Amino acid sequence: MKFMLTTQAARGVVPVALLLSLLAWPQGDARAQATWKMTGFGTVAAVHATQDYGDYTVNPNSPGQAGYSKAWAFDVDSRAGAQLDVRFDKRWSAVVQATQEKSIENSYKTYLTWANVKFQATPELSLRAGRIALPLFLAADYRKVGYALPWMRAPVELYSLIPISYSDGVDASYRWHTGQVKHETTLSLGHAAARLNKDLTGKARNIVGLTESATAGALTVRFTAAQALLVVPGAEALFDGLRAFGPPGEALADRYDIAKRHVRVFSAGFNYDPGNWFITGESGRINTSSLLGDQTASYLSAGRRFGNVAPYVTYARLVANLATQTAGLPLDDLPPEAAALAGLLNNALNDQLRQIGVQDTASVGVRWDVAPNIALKGQFDRVKPRGGSIGTLINVQPGFRSGQAFNVISLGMDVVF
């Protein structure tokens, strides 16, 4: 199964953000000092995949159709967004960001990605409330702004692990120094809604995250640890069916049930960018202790800038820390009808397990900054699902064979304005 973010904003986020904005708004003559800034961004990209039995996608929240469905697809990376920044005074500010991108329902929809108010309590301490980007990875704050990325897209193996990019809640960030090293420590609290597929919607409750970032000259490193309680109603049929077969079925259900599980996330990354070249890498692990998977993803990327042209290479790897298939219920001692039902349950369980991604991707690409606010990009990926898994593919058809590599060609333009 793959996480998919709901298309509806959580109830209360916008009213709360607006209420806090009104409370934060200075009174009298100070109101005239407020400054507003509206910006926009967008990506238009065409993607071709030589995969005949599935569709290549970069985010299960925004499924693309390159491969089985279409020879060339424009819905894999294309999106548009707008952001409003308001500064009321030296201490109070607010931001609202919305994006227009592909939804799980195969249509373009508007998502409210940010809507929060910030209070600078001291020069070192800041507090935010509302809809906030989750600081799980290096590109967490700008992963949807293609122009801000050196690549065509953030490495799929890592960034598709947790496609939930924001939560509704609060955070506190504290800046401090040790010698020449600048630190920022952030504590995040919140909740979010998630889509597992078109039929199942889960809720990530009690999200708690701690992020530490450190910068020394051209080097930035970041570490994050987070956990949440994921509640998923509606998937009882499979696990209730397993439990009906006694102790063996109960053991399987207890191992894989997704109804109520603690999810834990750990990530670490670095970026070294002295100007003419860069090297960056990240590694992350998500463990759901369930059918949703226990996976680790890593990537390493390097690039060289020659004026306004920057070629780059990337290697990414996604592995499963649990078996992606199981023998399931024993069939030998069951009556024929019970054995047939148990066989169906075993097949359903294994169909879900094979959706836990195991995949490698080797990429080469180039970015050309044709103007201060326009970048053209081209990227070639060699993708290989492994270990019986479908990798990060969706819409997989009969005839798919894990272990066979396929190519992805992407051409795109990123703009900011």
C-alpha positions as a Python dict, from the first residue, in 0.01 Angstrom:
ca = {
    (1, 'M'): (0, 0, 0),
    (2, 'K'): (112, 354, -60),
    (3, 'F'): (25, 663, 144),
    (4, 'M'): (-186, 925, -30),
    (5, 'L'): (-268, 1263, 114),
    (6, 'T'): (-632, 1367, 128),
    (7, 'T'): (-743, 1634, -112),
    (8, 'Q'): (-945, 1823, 145),
    (9, 'A'): (-799, 2067, 394),
    (10, 'A'): (-832, 1959, 755),
    (11, 'R'): (-1124, 2123, 927),
    (12, 'G'): (-1041, 2432, 1122),
    (13, 'V'): (-697, 2502, 975),
    (14, 'V'): (-790, 2804, 766),
    (15, 'P'): (-1022, 2963, 1026),
    (16, 'V'): (-756, 2918, 1294),
    (17, 'A'): (-484, 3066, 1074),
    (18, 'L'): (-702, 3363, 983),
    (19, 'L'): (-805, 3417, 1344),
    (20, 'L'): (-445, 3418, 1456),
    (21, 'S'): (-363, 3658, 1174),
    (22, 'L'): (-629, 3898, 1298),
    (23, 'L'): (-506, 3869, 1654),
    (24, 'A'): (-151, 3924, 1536),
    (25, 'W'): (-238, 4224, 1319),
    (26, 'P'): (-97, 4542, 1474),
    (27, 'Q'): (-340, 4815, 1562),
    (28, 'G'): (-349, 5183, 1474),
    (29, 'D'): (-73, 5334, 1263),
    (30, 'A'): (141, 5021, 1288),
    (31, 'R'): (-103, 4849, 1051),
    (32, 'A'): (25, 5060, 763),
    (33, 'Q'): (369, 4906, 810),
    (34, 'A'): (253, 4560, 708),
    (35, 'T'): (418, 4434, 389),
    (36, 'W'): (272, 4185, 143),
    (37, 'K'): (452, 3970, -111),
    (38, 'M'): (284, 3743, -365),
    (39, 'T'): (495, 3489, -555),
    (40, 'G'): (422, 3200, -786),
    (41, 'F'): (590, 2891, -922),
    (42, 'G'): (518, 2620, -1173),
    (43, 'T'): (650, 2320, -1362),
    (44, 'V'): (551, 2191, -1704),
    (45, 'A'): (706, 1855, -1786),
    (46, 'A'): (663, 1566, -2026),
    (47, 'V'): (765, 1216, -1914),
    (48, 'H'): (813, 896, -2115),
    (49, 'A'): (861, 555, -1950),
    (50, 'T'): (947, 232, -2129),
    (51, 'Q'): (742, 29, -1880),
    (52, 'D'): (458, -158, -2051),
    (53, 'Y'): (297, -303, -1737),
    (54, 'G'): (268, -9, -1500),
    (55, 'D'): (278, 368, -1467),
    (56, 'Y'): (577, 565, -1343),
    (57, 'T'): (488, 815, -1074),
    (58, 'V'): (691, 1032, -838),
    (59, 'N'): (432, 1077, -565),
    (60, 'P'): (133, 851, -493),
    (61, 'N'): (-58, 1163, -384),
    (62, 'S'): (-29, 1286, -741),
    (63, 'P'): (-22, 973, -960),
    (64, 'G'): (126, 1002, -1307),
    (65, 'Q'): (41, 801, -1618),
    (66, 'A'): (376, 758, -1794),
    (67, 'G'): (426, 402, -1915),
    (68, 'Y'): (128, 171, -1949),
    (69, 'S'): (-135, 445, -1972),
    (70, 'K'): (40, 698, -2195),
    (71, 'A'): (355, 707, -2406),
    (72, 'W'): (418, 1067, -2294),
    (73, 'A'): (246, 1203, -1984),
    (74, 'F'): (230, 1562, -1861),
    (75, 'D'): (85, 1479, -1520),
    (76, 'V'): (390, 1325, -1352),
    (77, 'D'): (564, 1649, -1248),
    (78, 'S'): (348, 1936, -1375),
    (79, 'R'): (199, 2167, -1115),
    (80, 'A'): (142, 2533, -1036),
    (81, 'G'): (150, 2717, -707),
    (82, 'A'): (112, 3056, -542),
    (83, 'Q'): (235, 3189, -210),
    (84, 'L'): (139, 3496, -8),
    (85, 'D'): (380, 3621, 259),
    (86, 'V'): (265, 3889, 499),
    (87, 'R'): (485, 4063, 755),
    (88, 'F'): (287, 4262, 1007),
    (89, 'D'): (583, 4391, 1208),
    (90, 'K'): (920, 4270, 1333),
    (91, 'R'): (766, 3985, 1530),
    (92, 'W'): (449, 3872, 1351),
    (93, 'S'): (418, 3725, 1001),
    (94, 'A'): (199, 3480, 810),
    (95, 'V'): (221, 3266, 499),
    (96, 'V'): (-36, 3092, 278),
    (97, 'Q'): (61, 2859, -6),
    (98, 'A'): (-161, 2668, -247),
    (99, 'T'): (-77, 2430, -530),
    (100, 'Q'): (-268, 2299, -828),
    (101, 'E'): (-163, 1944, -912),
    (102, 'K'): (-282, 1598, -1006),
    (103, 'S'): (-499, 1422, -748),
    (104, 'I'): (-565, 1055, -686),
    (105, 'E'): (-902, 1101, -860),
    (106, 'N'): (-716, 1170, -1190),
    (107, 'S'): (-804, 1537, -1198),
    (108, 'Y'): (-619, 1854, -1107),
    (109, 'K'): (-717, 1997, -771),
    (110, 'T'): (-611, 2283, -547),
    (111, 'Y'): (-430, 2191, -227),
    (112, 'L'): (-375, 2423, 66),
    (113, 'T'): (-17, 2329, 152),
    (114, 'W'): (71, 2606, 400),
    (115, 'A'): (-143, 2839, 611),
    (116, 'N'): (30, 2949, 928),
    (117, 'V'): (117, 3241, 1150),
    (118, 'K'): (466, 3295, 1290),
    (119, 'F'): (563, 3480, 1608),
    (120, 'Q'): (929, 3573, 1658),
    (121, 'A'): (933, 3556, 2037),
    (122, 'T'): (1305, 3635, 2061),
    (123, 'P'): (1585, 3668, 1805),
    (124, 'E'): (1651, 3296, 1862),
    (125, 'L'): (1302, 3151, 1923),
    (126, 'S'): (1011, 3143, 1675),
    (127, 'L'): (666, 2985, 1709),
    (128, 'R'): (422, 2887, 1434),
    (129, 'A'): (64, 2765, 1429),
    (130, 'G'): (-155, 2639, 1144),
    (131, 'R'): (-67, 2423, 843),
    (132, 'I'): (309, 2376, 843),
    (133, 'A'): (558, 2188, 622),
    (134, 'L'): (692, 1877, 795),
    (135, 'P'): (1073, 1917, 819),
    (136, 'L'): (1142, 1550, 746),
    (137, 'F'): (1390, 1587, 459),
    (138, 'L'): (1633, 1849, 325),
    (139, 'A'): (1391, 1969, 55),
    (140, 'A'): (1084, 1957, 281),
    (141, 'D'): (1018, 2331, 255),
    (142, 'Y'): (1052, 2352, -124),
    (143, 'R'): (994, 2001, -259),
    (144, 'K'): (700, 2125, -470),
    (145, 'V'): (894, 2419, -617),
    (146, 'G'): (1077, 2256, -906),
    (147, 'Y'): (1291, 2565, -973),
    (148, 'A'): (1447, 2531, -626),
    (149, 'L'): (1565, 2174, -698),
    (150, 'P'): (1886, 2098, -888),
    (151, 'W'): (1717, 1791, -1043),
    (152, 'M'): (1406, 1730, -1247),
    (153, 'R'): (1247, 1602, -925),
    (154, 'A'): (1350, 1503, -575),
    (155, 'P'): (1469, 1139, -569),
    (156, 'V'): (1156, 928, -581),
    (157, 'E'): (1285, 644, -365),
    (158, 'L'): (1314, 870, -59),
    (159, 'Y'): (1055, 1140, -116),
    (160, 'S'): (773, 899, -202),
    (161, 'L'): (822, 719, 130),
    (162, 'I'): (635, 994, 313),
    (163, 'P'): (430, 1191, 61),
    (164, 'I'): (257, 1377, 344),
    (165, 'S'): (440, 1710, 319),
    (166, 'Y'): (256, 1908, 590),
    (167, 'S'): (70, 1877, 917),
    (168, 'D'): (-183, 2087, 1104),
    (169, 'G'): (-47, 2197, 1439),
    (170, 'V'): (234, 2400, 1592),
    (171, 'D'): (611, 2409, 1597),
    (172, 'A'): (887, 2590, 1781),
    (173, 'S'): (1232, 2660, 1637),
    (174, 'Y'): (1536, 2770, 1836),
    (175, 'R'): (1854, 2901, 1675),
    (176, 'W'): (2188, 2870, 1851),
    (177, 'H'): (2562, 2859, 1780),
    (178, 'T'): (2865, 2651, 1866),
    (179, 'G'): (3170, 2837, 1739),
    (180, 'Q'): (3123, 2896, 1365),
    (181, 'V'): (2841, 2640, 1336),
    (182, 'K'): (2482, 2767, 1320),
    (183, 'H'): (2216, 2536, 1462),
    (184, 'E'): (1838, 2529, 1442),
    (185, 'T'): (1638, 2284, 1653),
    (186, 'T'): (1267, 2241, 1576),
    (187, 'L'): (996, 2062, 1772),
    (188, 'S'): (678, 1989, 1571),
    (189, 'L'): (337, 1876, 1698),
    (190, 'G'): (32, 1812, 1482),
    (191, 'H'): (-191, 1578, 1287),
    (192, 'A'): (-266, 1500, 921),
    (193, 'A'): (-500, 1298, 702),
    (194, 'A'): (-371, 1033, 462),
    (195, 'R'): (-506, 828, 174),
    (196, 'L'): (-385, 470, 144),
    (197, 'N'): (-583, 421, -177),
    (198, 'K'): (-912, 540, -326),
    (199, 'D'): (-1109, 347, -68),
    (200, 'L'): (-908, 386, 254),
    (201, 'T'): (-842, 709, 439),
    (202, 'G'): (-627, 717, 750),
    (203, 'K'): (-549, 976, 1013),
    (204, 'A'): (-201, 1045, 1145),
    (205, 'R'): (-259, 1159, 1502),
    (206, 'N'): (-23, 1289, 1766),
    (207, 'I'): (259, 1368, 1523),
    (208, 'V'): (572, 1455, 1720),
    (209, 'G'): (891, 1546, 1539),
    (210, 'L'): (1233, 1674, 1640),
    (211, 'T'): (1467, 1819, 1376),
    (212, 'E'): (1823, 1942, 1415),
    (213, 'S'): (1991, 2138, 1136),
    (214, 'A'): (2350, 2261, 1142),
    (215, 'T'): (2528, 2487, 891),
    (216, 'A'): (2900, 2554, 870),
    (217, 'G'): (2998, 2753, 564),
    (218, 'A'): (2886, 2563, 252),
    (219, 'L'): (2790, 2250, 449),
    (220, 'T'): (2442, 2183, 588),
    (221, 'V'): (2338, 1868, 775),
    (222, 'R'): (1996, 1773, 909),
    (223, 'F'): (1865, 1499, 1137),
    (224, 'T'): (1498, 1424, 1207),
    (225, 'A'): (1311, 1178, 1428),
    (226, 'A'): (931, 1168, 1423),
    (227, 'Q'): (645, 942, 1520),
    (228, 'A'): (266, 937, 1488),
    (229, 'L'): (-32, 714, 1554),
    (230, 'L'): (-185, 605, 1223),
    (231, 'V'): (-552, 506, 1244),
    (232, 'V'): (-700, 340, 934),
    (233, 'P'): (-1064, 226, 945),
    (234, 'G'): (-1212, 23, 661),
    (235, 'A'): (-949, -249, 612),
    (236, 'E'): (-1099, -495, 860),
    (237, 'A'): (-1220, -753, 606),
    (238, 'L'): (-877, -898, 526),
    (239, 'F'): (-758, -916, 885),
    (240, 'D'): (-1088, -1041, 1026),
    (241, 'G'): (-1077, -1313, 761),
    (242, 'L'): (-728, -1414, 870),
    (243, 'R'): (-826, -1423, 1237),
    (244, 'A'): (-1113, -1662, 1157),
    (245, 'F'): (-851, -1932, 1091),
    (246, 'G'): (-737, -1953, 1452),
    (247, 'P'): (-389, -1899, 1595),
    (248, 'P'): (-200, -1897, 1260),
    (249, 'G'): (-439, -1637, 1121),
    (250, 'E'): (-432, -1433, 1441),
    (251, 'A'): (-53, -1422, 1427),
    (252, 'L'): (-64, -1295, 1067),
    (253, 'A'): (-331, -1037, 1147),
    (254, 'D'): (-141, -911, 1452),
    (255, 'R'): (173, -878, 1239),
    (256, 'Y'): (20, -693, 944),
    (257, 'D'): (-301, -522, 1065),
    (258, 'I'): (-309, -149, 977),
    (259, 'A'): (-607, -43, 1189),
    (260, 'K'): (-402, 135, 1456),
    (261, 'R'): (-24, 148, 1437),
    (262, 'H'): (258, 367, 1557),
    (263, 'V'): (466, 502, 1269),
    (264, 'R'): (829, 600, 1327),
    (265, 'V'): (1046, 802, 1091),
    (266, 'F'): (1419, 872, 1101),
    (267, 'S'): (1617, 1070, 844),
    (268, 'A'): (1959, 1224, 800),
    (269, 'G'): (2101, 1428, 516),
    (270, 'F'): (2374, 1666, 407),
    (271, 'N'): (2435, 1921, 134),
    (272, 'Y'): (2771, 2072, 45),
    (273, 'D'): (2750, 2353, -209),
    (274, 'P'): (3048, 2591, -236),
    (275, 'G'): (2911, 2743, -557),
    (276, 'N'): (3061, 2580, -865),
    (277, 'W'): (2960, 2228, -767),
    (278, 'F'): (2749, 2041, -514),
    (279, 'I'): (2716, 1704, -349),
    (280, 'T'): (2414, 1602, -145),
    (281, 'G'): (2278, 1286, 9),
    (282, 'E'): (2005, 1164, 240),
    (283, 'S'): (1885, 848, 405),
    (284, 'G'): (1552, 784, 572),
    (285, 'R'): (1360, 501, 731),
    (286, 'I'): (987, 463, 795),
    (287, 'N'): (859, 176, 1008),
    (288, 'T'): (486, 116, 1043),
    (289, 'S'): (510, -232, 1203),
    (290, 'S'): (233, -338, 965),
    (291, 'L'): (137, -421, 608),
    (292, 'L'): (224, -61, 520),
    (293, 'G'): (589, -151, 541),
    (294, 'D'): (927, -94, 699),
    (295, 'Q'): (1154, 68, 440),
    (296, 'T'): (1485, 247, 412),
    (297, 'A'): (1573, 480, 124),
    (298, 'S'): (1897, 661, 41),
    (299, 'Y'): (2044, 867, -240),
    (300, 'L'): (2367, 1041, -333),
    (301, 'S'): (2385, 1314, -596),
    (302, 'A'): (2656, 1542, -734),
    (303, 'G'): (2663, 1815, -995),
    (304, 'R'): (2897, 2070, -1155),
    (305, 'R'): (2801, 2420, -1269),
    (306, 'F'): (2943, 2559, -1593),
    (307, 'G'): (2795, 2907, -1605),
    (308, 'N'): (2420, 2862, -1634),
    (309, 'V'): (2442, 2489, -1724),
    (310, 'A'): (2465, 2226, -1451),
    (311, 'P'): (2489, 1852, -1531),
    (312, 'Y'): (2436, 1610, -1243),
    (313, 'V'): (2424, 1241, -1154),
    (314, 'T'): (2219, 1063, -886),
    (315, 'Y'): (2192, 713, -749),
    (316, 'A'): (1897, 619, -525),
    (317, 'R'): (1806, 293, -354),
    (318, 'L'): (1491, 179, -173),
    (319, 'V'): (1491, -142, 32),
    (320, 'A'): (1235, -323, 244),
    (321, 'N'): (1331, -422, 596),
    (322, 'L'): (1072, -700, 595),
    (323, 'A'): (982, -980, 357),
    (324, 'T'): (762, -869, 66),
    (325, 'Q'): (595, -1209, 50),
    (326, 'T'): (469, -1462, 305),
    (327, 'A'): (354, -1825, 303),
    (328, 'G'): (40, -1704, 478),
    (329, 'L'): (-215, -1945, 617),
    (330, 'P'): (-127, -2318, 602),
    (331, 'L'): (-361, -2495, 359),
    (332, 'D'): (-272, -2864, 390),
    (333, 'D'): (-509, -2964, 672),
    (334, 'L'): (-804, -2749, 568),
    (335, 'P'): (-1126, -2873, 403),
    (336, 'P'): (-1151, -2777, 32),
    (337, 'E'): (-1383, -2478, 81),
    (338, 'A'): (-1180, -2341, 373),
    (339, 'A'): (-857, -2397, 180),
    (340, 'A'): (-995, -2201, -115),
    (341, 'L'): (-1088, -1908, 110),
    (342, 'A'): (-752, -1920, 287),
    (343, 'G'): (-581, -1918, -53),
    (344, 'L'): (-768, -1604, -151),
    (345, 'L'): (-668, -1435, 175),
    (346, 'N'): (-305, -1535, 121),
    (347, 'N'): (-313, -1391, -231),
    (348, 'A'): (-466, -1065, -107),
    (349, 'L'): (-203, -1036, 165),
    (350, 'N'): (82, -1097, -78),
    (351, 'D'): (-63, -855, -332),
    (352, 'Q'): (-37, -584, -68),
    (353, 'L'): (312, -689, 45),
    (354, 'R'): (450, -665, -308),
    (355, 'Q'): (348, -299, -311),
    (356, 'I'): (614, -229, -47),
    (357, 'G'): (876, -69, -270),
    (358, 'V'): (1217, -220, -341),
    (359, 'Q'): (1389, -29, -620),
    (360, 'D'): (1712, 124, -756),
    (361, 'T'): (1740, 428, -985),
    (362, 'A'): (2048, 565, -1159),
    (363, 'S'): (1998, 913, -1306),
    (364, 'V'): (2183, 1161, -1520),
    (365, 'G'): (2048, 1504, -1603),
    (366, 'V'): (2118, 1864, -1684),
    (367, 'R'): (1974, 2199, -1575),
    (368, 'W'): (1997, 2507, -1795),
    (369, 'D'): (1906, 2843, -1639),
    (370, 'V'): (1794, 3028, -1949),
    (371, 'A'): (1676, 3330, -1747),
    (372, 'P'): (1690, 3443, -1380),
    (373, 'N'): (1349, 3284, -1320),
    (374, 'I'): (1334, 3003, -1579),
    (375, 'A'): (1516, 2670, -1579),
    (376, 'L'): (1498, 2399, -1847),
    (377, 'K'): (1575, 2045, -1736),
    (378, 'G'): (1626, 1705, -1891),
    (379, 'Q'): (1675, 1380, -1703),
    (380, 'F'): (1730, 1014, -1789),
    (381, 'D'): (1652, 749, -1527),
    (382, 'R'): (1728, 377, -1529),
    (383, 'V'): (1478, 227, -1283),
    (384, 'K'): (1479, -131, -1155),
    (385, 'P'): (1216, -272, -915),
    (386, 'R'): (1356, -569, -723),
    (387, 'G'): (1275, -861, -498),
    (388, 'G'): (929, -933, -633),
    (389, 'S'): (820, -577, -553),
    (390, 'I'): (650, -339, -796),
    (391, 'G'): (880, -62, -670),
    (392, 'T'): (714, 278, -685),
    (393, 'L'): (499, 192, -987),
    (394, 'I'): (122, 224, -982),
    (395, 'N'): (-153, 77, -1202),
    (396, 'V'): (50, -242, -1242),
    (397, 'Q'): (-90, -485, -1503),
    (398, 'P'): (-74, -863, -1543),
    (399, 'G'): (255, -952, -1702),
    (400, 'F'): (468, -724, -1485),
    (401, 'R'): (796, -883, -1384),
    (402, 'S'): (1000, -748, -1095),
    (403, 'G'): (1373, -732, -1163),
    (404, 'Q'): (1342, -592, -1514),
    (405, 'A'): (1479, -240, -1555),
    (406, 'F'): (1309, 30, -1759),
    (407, 'N'): (1398, 381, -1872),
    (408, 'V'): (1237, 715, -1794),
    (409, 'I'): (1298, 1030, -2002),
    (410, 'S'): (1181, 1363, -1857),
    (411, 'L'): (1184, 1709, -2017),
    (412, 'G'): (1058, 2007, -1823),
    (413, 'M'): (1056, 2379, -1753),
    (414, 'D'): (1046, 2534, -1406),
    (415, 'V'): (950, 2895, -1346),
    (416, 'V'): (917, 3131, -1051),
    (417, 'F'): (757, 3472, -1065),
}
